[in-house]
Amino acid sequence: MDDEPLNEKPDMTLKYLAKQDLYALSVGDLDERIENLKAEISRCEAAKEDRGSTRDEAEKLFKF
């Protein structure tokens, strides 16, 4: 688990990344960037799915 404090506002670095000049990057750098972004998307999707299943379980628990 990360050493990130709970409830800390997330660093939305995408705003910074979106402003970078991509023409200054090599093809290799672009490939690495794409792979890193894909990995982050997968991580976000997994967290989203986990929250969905947790919510479903909680709803089942509290339905009478």
MMTF fields as JSON, N, C-alpha, C and O atoms, coordinates in Angstrom:
{
  "mmtfVersion": "1.0.0",
  "mmtfProducer": "UNKNOWN",
  "numBonds": 255,
  "numAtoms": 256,
  "numGroups": 64,
  "numChains": 1,
  "numModels": 1,
  "chainsPerModel": [1],
  "groupsPerChain": [64],
  "chainIdList": ["A"],
  "bondAtomList": [4, 2, 8, 6, 12, 10, 16, 14, 20, 18, 24, 22, 28, 26, 32, 30, 36, 34, 40, 38, 44, 42, 48, 46, 52, 50, 56, 54, 60, 58, 64, 62, 68, 66, 72, 70, 76, 74, 80, 78, 84, 82, 88, 86, 92, 90, 96, 94, 100, 98, 104, 102, 108, 106, 112, 110, 116, 114, 120, 118, 124, 122, 128, 126, 132, 130, 136, 134, 140, 138, 144, 142, 148, 146, 152, 150, 156, 154, 160, 158, 164, 162, 168, 166, 172, 170, 176, 174, 180, 178, 184, 182, 188, 186, 192, 190, 196, 194, 200, 198, 204, 202, 208, 206, 212, 210, 216, 214, 220, 218, 224, 222, 228, 226, 232, 230, 236, 234, 240, 238, 244, 242, 248, 246, 252, 250],
  "bondOrderList": [1, 1, 1, 1, 1, 1, 1, 1, 1, 1, 1, 1, 1, 1, 1, 1, 1, 1, 1, 1, 1, 1, 1, 1, 1, 1, 1, 1, 1, 1, 1, 1, 1, 1, 1, 1, 1, 1, 1, 1, 1, 1, 1, 1, 1, 1, 1, 1, 1, 1, 1, 1, 1, 1, 1, 1, 1, 1, 1, 1, 1, 1, 1],
  "groupList": [{"groupName": "MET", "atomNameList": ["N", "CA", "C", "O"], "elementList": ["N", "C", "C", "O"], "formalChargeList": [0, 0, 0, 0], "bondAtomList": [1, 0, 2, 1, 3, 2], "bondOrderList": [1, 1, 2], "singleLetterCode": "M", "chemCompType": "L-PEPTIDE LINKING"}, {"groupName": "ASP", "atomNameList": ["N", "CA", "C", "O"], "elementList": ["N", "C", "C", "O"], "formalChargeList": [0, 0, 0, 0], "bondAtomList": [1, 0, 2, 1, 3, 2], "bondOrderList": [1, 1, 2], "singleLetterCode": "D", "chemCompType": "L-PEPTIDE LINKING"}, {"groupName": "GLU", "atomNameList": ["N", "CA", "C", "O"], "elementList": ["N", "C", "C", "O"], "formalChargeList": [0, 0, 0, 0], "bondAtomList": [1, 0, 2, 1, 3, 2], "bondOrderList": [1, 1, 2], "singleLetterCode": "E", "chemCompType": "L-PEPTIDE LINKING"}, {"groupName": "PRO", "atomNameList": ["N", "CA", "C", "O"], "elementList": ["N", "C", "C", "O"], "formalChargeList": [0, 0, 0, 0], "bondAtomList": [1, 0, 2, 1, 3, 2], "bondOrderList": [1, 1, 2], "singleLetterCode": "P", "chemCompType": "L-PEPTIDE LINKING"}, {"groupName": "LEU", "atomNameList": ["N", "CA", "C", "O"], "elementList": ["N", "C", "C", "O"], "formalChargeList": [0, 0, 0, 0], "bondAtomList": [1, 0, 2, 1, 3, 2], "bondOrderList": [1, 1, 2], "singleLetterCode": "L", "chemCompType": "L-PEPTIDE LINKING"}, {"groupName": "ASN", "atomNameList": ["N", "CA", "C", "O"], "elementList": ["N", "C", "C", "O"], "formalChargeList": [0, 0, 0, 0], "bondAtomList": [1, 0, 2, 1, 3, 2], "bondOrderList": [1, 1, 2], "singleLetterCode": "N", "chemCompType": "L-PEPTIDE LINKING"}, {"groupName": "LYS", "atomNameList": ["N", "CA", "C", "O"], "elementList": ["N", "C", "C", "O"], "formalChargeList": [0, 0, 0, 0], "bondAtomList": [1, 0, 2, 1, 3, 2], "bondOrderList": [1, 1, 2], "singleLetterCode": "K", "chemCompType": "L-PEPTIDE LINKING"}, {"groupName": "THR", "atomNameList": ["N", "CA", "C", "O"], "elementList": ["N", "C", "C", "O"], "formalChargeList": [0, 0, 0, 0], "bondAtomList": [1, 0, 2, 1, 3, 2], "bondOrderList": [1, 1, 2], "singleLetterCode": "T", "chemCompType": "L-PEPTIDE LINKING"}, {"groupName": "TYR", "atomNameList": ["N", "CA", "C", "O"], "elementList": ["N", "C", "C", "O"], "formalChargeList": [0, 0, 0, 0], "bondAtomList": [1, 0, 2, 1, 3, 2], "bondOrderList": [1, 1, 2], "singleLetterCode": "Y", "chemCompType": "L-PEPTIDE LINKING"}, {"groupName": "ALA", "atomNameList": ["N", "CA", "C", "O"], "elementList": ["N", "C", "C", "O"], "formalChargeList": [0, 0, 0, 0], "bondAtomList": [1, 0, 2, 1, 3, 2], "bondOrderList": [1, 1, 2], "singleLetterCode": "A", "chemCompType": "L-PEPTIDE LINKING"}, {"groupName": "GLN", "atomNameList": ["N", "CA", "C", "O"], "elementList": ["N", "C", "C", "O"], "formalChargeList": [0, 0, 0, 0], "bondAtomList": [1, 0, 2, 1, 3, 2], "bondOrderList": [1, 1, 2], "singleLetterCode": "Q", "chemCompType": "L-PEPTIDE LINKING"}, {"groupName": "SER", "atomNameList": ["N", "CA", "C", "O"], "elementList": ["N", "C", "C", "O"], "formalChargeList": [0, 0, 0, 0], "bondAtomList": [1, 0, 2, 1, 3, 2], "bondOrderList": [1, 1, 2], "singleLetterCode": "S", "chemCompType": "L-PEPTIDE LINKING"}, {"groupName": "VAL", "atomNameList": ["N", "CA", "C", "O"], "elementList": ["N", "C", "C", "O"], "formalChargeList": [0, 0, 0, 0], "bondAtomList": [1, 0, 2, 1, 3, 2], "bondOrderList": [1, 1, 2], "singleLetterCode": "V", "chemCompType": "L-PEPTIDE LINKING"}, {"groupName": "GLY", "atomNameList": ["N", "CA", "C", "O"], "elementList": ["N", "C", "C", "O"], "formalChargeList": [0, 0, 0, 0], "bondAtomList": [1, 0, 2, 1, 3, 2], "bondOrderList": [1, 1, 2], "singleLetterCode": "G", "chemCompType": "PEPTIDE LINKING"}, {"groupName": "ARG", "atomNameList": ["N", "CA", "C", "O"], "elementList": ["N", "C", "C", "O"], "formalChargeList": [0, 0, 0, 0], "bondAtomList": [1, 0, 2, 1, 3, 2], "bondOrderList": [1, 1, 2], "singleLetterCode": "R", "chemCompType": "L-PEPTIDE LINKING"}, {"groupName": "ILE", "atomNameList": ["N", "CA", "C", "O"], "elementList": ["N", "C", "C", "O"], "formalChargeList": [0, 0, 0, 0], "bondAtomList": [1, 0, 2, 1, 3, 2], "bondOrderList": [1, 1, 2], "singleLetterCode": "I", "chemCompType": "L-PEPTIDE LINKING"}, {"groupName": "CYS", "atomNameList": ["N", "CA", "C", "O"], "elementList": ["N", "C", "C", "O"], "formalChargeList": [0, 0, 0, 0], "bondAtomList": [1, 0, 2, 1, 3, 2], "bondOrderList": [1, 1, 2], "singleLetterCode": "C", "chemCompType": "L-PEPTIDE LINKING"}, {"groupName": "PHE", "atomNameList": ["N", "CA", "C", "O"], "elementList": ["N", "C", "C", "O"], "formalChargeList": [0, 0, 0, 0], "bondAtomList": [1, 0, 2, 1, 3, 2], "bondOrderList": [1, 1, 2], "singleLetterCode": "F", "chemCompType": "L-PEPTIDE LINKING"}],
  "groupTypeList": [0, 1, 1, 2, 3, 4, 5, 2, 6, 3, 1, 0, 7, 4, 6, 8, 4, 9, 6, 10, 1, 4, 8, 9, 4, 11, 12, 13, 1, 4, 1, 2, 14, 15, 2, 5, 4, 6, 9, 2, 15, 11, 14, 16, 2, 9, 9, 6, 2, 1, 14, 13, 11, 7, 14, 1, 2, 9, 2, 6, 4, 17, 6, 17],
  "groupIdList": [1, 2, 3, 4, 5, 6, 7, 8, 9, 10, 11, 12, 13, 14, 15, 16, 17, 18, 19, 20, 21, 22, 23, 24, 25, 26, 27, 28, 29, 30, 31, 32, 33, 34, 35, 36, 37, 38, 39, 40, 41, 42, 43, 44, 45, 46, 47, 48, 49, 50, 51, 52, 53, 54, 55, 56, 57, 58, 59, 60, 61, 62, 63, 64],
  "secStructList": [7, 7, 7, 7, 7, 6, 6, 7, 7, 7, 7, 7, 6, 2, 2, 2, 2, 2, 2, 1, 7, 4, 4, 4, 1, 7, 2, 2, 2, 2, 2, 2, 2, 2, 2, 2, 2, 2, 2, 2, 2, 2, 2, 2, 2, 2, 2, 2, 2, 2, 2, 2, 2, 2, 2, 2, 2, 2, 2, 2, 2, 2, 7, 7],
  "xCoordList": [0.845, 0.0, 0.883, 1.977, 0.404, 1.176, 1.232, 0.411, 2.209, 2.343, 1.56, 1.833, 0.593, -0.194, -1.207, -1.938, -1.252, -2.221, -3.651, -3.933, -4.553, -5.95, -6.592, -6.211, -7.556, -8.336, -7.512, -7.971, -6.328, -5.543, -6.048, -6.347, -6.142, -6.628, -5.681, -4.466, -6.229, -5.373, -4.652, -5.17, -3.465, -2.676, -3.166, -2.91, -3.851, -4.37, -3.34, -3.523, -2.276, -1.155, -1.54, -0.793, -2.675, -3.094, -3.219, -2.977, -3.591, -3.664, -2.3, -2.194, -1.266, 0.101, 0.503, 1.07, 0.211, 0.58, -0.087, 0.519, -1.318, -2.061, -1.455, -1.704, -0.674, -0.066, 1.332, 1.893, 1.89, 3.247, 3.285, 2.344, 4.38, 4.591, 5.041, 6.159, 4.168, 4.483, 5.519, 6.179, 5.669, 6.654, 8.084, 9.026, 8.245, 9.574, 9.992, 11.146, 9.06, 9.341, 9.697, 9.182, 10.58, 10.946, 9.83, 8.938, 9.889, 8.905, 8.962, 7.924, 10.157, 10.317, 9.685, 9.029, 9.894, 9.285, 7.761, 7.066, 7.249, 5.801, 5.244, 4.184, 5.955, 5.516, 5.476, 4.528, 6.506, 6.558, 5.423, 4.792, 5.171, 4.09, 2.738, 1.912, 2.521, 1.267, 1.091, 0.001, 2.13, 2.043, 1.751, 0.953, 2.393, 2.14, 0.705, 0.069, 0.197, -1.186, -2.169, -3.171, -1.894, -2.755, -2.772, -3.822, -1.608, -1.526, -2.329, -2.989, -2.283, -3.039, -4.538, -5.326, -4.936, -6.345, -6.828, -7.912, -6.036, -6.399, -6.54, -7.449, -5.652, -5.687, -6.95, -7.592, -7.299, -8.512, -9.764, -10.692, -9.789, -10.944, -11.116, -12.241, -10.012, -10.076, -10.614, -11.418, -10.171, -10.652, -12.139, -12.894, -12.546, -13.96, -14.815, -15.872, -14.374, -15.101, -15.178, -16.214, -14.096, -14.074, -15.091, -15.79, -15.169, -16.14, -17.553, -18.445, -17.763, -19.092, -19.516, -20.655, -18.613, -18.959, -19.142, -19.984, -18.378, -18.528, -19.881, -20.553, -20.276, -21.576, -22.708, -23.675, -22.589, -23.612, -23.774, -24.892, -22.66, -22.706, -23.351, -24.128, -23.036, -23.626, -25.125, -25.895, -25.536, -26.966, -27.707, -28.818, -27.098, -27.704, -27.85, -28.854, -26.861, -26.85, -27.978, -28.599, -28.239, -29.216, -30.617, -31.511, -30.833, -32.189, -32.931, -32.382, -34.165, -34.972, -36.055, -36.845],
  "yCoordList": [-1.182, 0.0, 1.235, 1.227, 2.293, 3.525, 4.207, 3.946, 5.079, 5.846, 7.153, 8.083, 7.235, 8.429, 8.572, 7.629, 9.762, 9.954, 9.831, 10.201, 9.313, 9.183, 10.559, 11.496, 10.664, 11.881, 13.058, 14.198, 12.818, 13.893, 14.114, 13.159, 15.371, 15.687, 15.05, 15.224, 14.313, 13.65, 14.646, 15.719, 14.27, 15.079, 14.79, 13.711, 15.72, 15.532, 16.025, 17.058, 15.28, 15.634, 15.651, 16.174, 15.095, 15.079, 16.484, 16.693, 17.442, 18.828, 19.282, 19.96, 18.911, 19.244, 18.462, 19.025, 17.173, 16.334, 16.793, 16.73, 17.247, 17.674, 18.925, 19.206, 19.66, 20.887, 20.672, 21.574, 19.49, 19.238, 19.161, 18.688, 19.629, 19.567, 18.151, 17.748, 17.408, 16.016, 15.914, 14.884, 16.962, 16.93, 16.972, 16.696, 17.318, 17.341, 15.959, 15.759, 15.0, 13.653, 12.728, 12.871, 11.783, 10.781, 9.742, 9.693, 8.927, 7.849, 6.909, 6.458, 6.612, 5.749, 6.369, 5.686, 7.681, 8.38, 8.358, 8.192, 8.525, 8.487, 7.102, 6.976, 6.065, 4.686, 4.442, 3.846, 4.903, 4.739, 5.505, 5.008, 6.7, 7.522, 6.836, 6.8, 6.296, 5.594, 4.394, 4.185, 3.605, 2.437, 2.845, 2.201, 3.913, 4.391, 4.884, 4.634, 5.58, 6.058, 4.893, 4.911, 3.88, 2.693, 1.988, 1.536, 1.897, 1.259, 2.053, 1.465, 3.376, 4.206, 4.075, 4.055, 3.987, 3.783, 2.453, 2.381, 1.414, 0.098, 0.146, -0.462, 0.859, 0.989, 1.725, 1.336, 2.788, 3.553, 2.713, 2.744, 1.963, 1.111, 0.037, -0.277, -0.528, -1.549, -0.95, -1.577, 0.259, 0.92, 1.233, 1.097, 1.65, 1.953, 0.696, 0.735, -0.406, -1.67, -2.136, -2.639, -1.973, -2.373, -1.572, -2.12, -0.295, 0.539, 0.142, 0.156, -0.213, -0.637, -1.907, -2.011, -2.882, -4.137, -3.933, -4.589, -3.05, -2.748, -2.102, -2.413, -1.205, -0.542, -1.555, -1.534, -2.443, -3.462, -4.334, -4.648, -4.714, -5.543, -4.786, -5.362, -3.511, -2.722, -2.565, -2.64, -2.348, -2.232, -3.529, -3.495, -4.671, -5.954, -6.127, -6.655, -5.687, -5.837, -5.038, -5.497, -3.84, -2.958, -3.046, -2.329, -3.896, -4.083, -5.059, -6.065, -4.741, -5.619, -6.248, -7.024],
  "zCoordList": [0.0, 0.0, 0.0, 0.564, -0.635, -0.704, 0.65, 1.529, 0.804, 2.039, 1.956, 2.715, 1.048, 0.844, 1.972, 2.277, 2.597, 3.679, 3.16, 2.02, 3.994, 3.612, 3.501, 4.202, 2.625, 2.429, 1.918, 1.991, 1.414, 0.824, -0.591, -1.308, -0.991, -2.335, -3.356, -3.263, -4.33, -5.302, -6.21, -6.52, -6.62, -7.54, -8.952, -9.487, -9.547, -10.893, -11.909, -12.552, -12.033, -12.89, -14.362, -15.188, -14.697, -16.097, -16.667, -17.856, -15.841, -16.312, -16.802, -17.824, -16.079, -16.479, -17.728, -18.665, -17.737, -18.872, -20.165, -21.235, -20.068, -21.248, -21.888, -23.06, -21.132, -21.65, -22.23, -22.852, -22.028, -22.52, -24.035, -24.672, -24.598, -26.041, -26.394, -26.074, -27.05, -27.393, -28.498, -28.633, -29.286, -30.374, -29.858, -30.601, -28.587, -27.98, -27.491, -27.11, -27.498, -27.004, -28.158, -29.267, -27.884, -28.889, -28.988, -28.14, -30.014, -30.178, -28.981, -28.498, -28.503, -27.331, -26.094, -25.307, -25.931, -24.799, -24.903, -23.901, -26.117, -26.318, -26.021, -25.409, -26.453, -26.162, -24.657, -24.144, -23.953, -22.5, -21.834, -20.901, -22.308, -21.761, -21.96, -21.048, -23.151, -23.45, -22.538, -22.005, -22.347, -21.468, -20.035, -19.353, -19.574, -18.215, -18.058, -17.034, -19.064, -19.008, -19.039, -18.324, -19.858, -19.908, -18.551, -18.095, -17.913, -16.595, -15.573, -14.716, -15.65, -14.717, -14.974, -14.028, -16.231, -16.562, -15.988, -15.408, -16.148, -15.609, -14.095, -13.529, -13.452, -11.997, -11.553, -10.577, -12.273, -11.958, -12.184, -11.375, -13.282, -13.57, -12.512, -12.122, -12.044, -10.993, -9.695, -9.005, -9.363, -8.148, -8.269, -7.306, -9.451, -9.691, -9.554, -8.924, -10.129, -10.026, -8.583, -8.147, -7.843, -6.44, -5.641, -4.789, -5.914, -5.206, -5.57, -4.722, -6.824, -7.246, -6.541, -6.086, -6.443, -5.789, -4.29, -3.677, -3.703, -2.279, -2.029, -1.045, -2.919, -2.763, -2.923, -2.161, -3.917, -4.124, -2.881, -2.471, -2.296, -1.09, 0.067, 0.828, 0.202, 1.275, 1.076, 2.033, -0.164, -0.443, -0.124, 0.404, -0.443, -0.133, 1.377, 1.855, 2.106, 3.557, 4.208, 5.167, 3.682, 4.326, 3.732, 4.18, 2.742, 2.215, 3.113, 3.563, 3.354, 4.206, 3.411, 3.949]
}
